[in-house]
Amino acid sequence: MIAIGLSLLGFYLALGFIFGLLFAFLGGAKRIDPGAVEGSWGFKVLLIPGCMIFWPYLLFRWIKSSAPPVECSRHR
């Protein structure tokens, strides 16, 4: 039972790694966050571990192509 759970976790993280590479280097991050346009190569590499975990949510946002809401407060 534990072996099946670990296999599923490994499969999930492997899919997340592949997605992270595509997301960071093919422009997914740029479509979701306009501030990522100026991101360096090192910034893109640092995105990959987070993408491995949150890839279903990021895939949904990438497909939807919605930018985060703009803050409308006195500080902007």
QUIWO-V448964 format. One record per helix or strand. SS is the DSSP state (H for helix, E for strand). FROM is the first residue (numbers start at 0). LEN is the number of residues. If there is no record, write none. Layout:
ss:SS from:FROM len:LEN
ss:SS from:FROM len:LEN
This chain:
ss:H from:1 len:24
ss:H from:27 len:5
ss:H from:33 len:5
ss:H from:40 len:24
